[in-house]
Amino acid sequence: MRQLVLGLMVAAFLAACGGSDSEEDGSRRPAPSSARAQGPGAGYVRRVDALCKDARPELAEIRTAVTGARDAARAGRAGLPETFKAFVTLLGRASVITERFQARLRAIEAPRGQAAFHGSLIDSVEAGRSNLREQEGAARAEDARRLRELSVKGSVIEAERRGLVTGHGGFRFCGRG
């Protein structure tokens, strides 16, 4: 049971934050360019992508701490209550980062042709942030079952966001991970 709980916590966190444990530093090659990325919306894409790039190091740091807390519990160096407490703190930090990202995203004026995409992206980020807050509550309550449900929901939110961004094209950092 302990292994299941800890695995779910890490999965839930990674899904809601929009990250995985690969390519954290963003050193990957740029995504293939699309016609839209080179057109009038290219500046918009670059500005949004810069926000994603800026958030990655902080989220990578949290991701490392989440993994460390999980590993400490697995090795018996920390109990489940301590581990849940660590996750509450880390999920709270991730929520603050996501809130800041969302505010900056809202501040970017989308060109007319990008307005629908921009609105969908903002909605997706809000769904992820809401999921993070719910995960924080589940961790605070030490409710492993609820955390599992939220993990699945967070994975769906992240998959949809990746599809949205990948379908749009031109992003190097957003939707990658």
Stockholm file with secondary structure:
# STOCKHOLM 1.0

chainA/1-177         MRQLVLGLMVAAFLAACGGSDSEEDGSRRPAPSSARAQGPGAGYVRRVDALCKDARPELAEIRTAVTGARDAARAGRAGLPETFKAFVTLLGRASVITERFQARLRAIEAPRGQAAFHGSLIDSVEAGRSNLREQEGAARAEDARRLRELSVKGSVIEAERRGLVTGHGGFRFCGRG
#=GR chainA/1-177 SS CHHHHHHHHHHHHHHHHTCCSSCTTCCSCCCCCCHHHHSTTHHHHHHHHHHHHHHHHHHHHHHHHHHHHHHHHHTTSSCHHHHHHHHHHHHHHHHHHHHHHHHHHHHSCCCGGGHHHHHHHHHHHHHHHHHHHHHHHHHHTTCHHHHHHHHHHHHHHHHHHHHHHHHHCCCSSTTCC
#=GC SS_cons         CHHHHHHHHHHHHHHHHTCCSSCTTCCSCCCCCCHHHHSTTHHHHHHHHHHHHHHHHHHHHHHHHHHHHHHHHHTTSSCHHHHHHHHHHHHHHHHHHHHHHHHHHHHSCCCGGGHHHHHHHHHHHHHHHHHHHHHHHHHHTTCHHHHHHHHHHHHHHHHHHHHHHHHHCCCSSTTCC
//
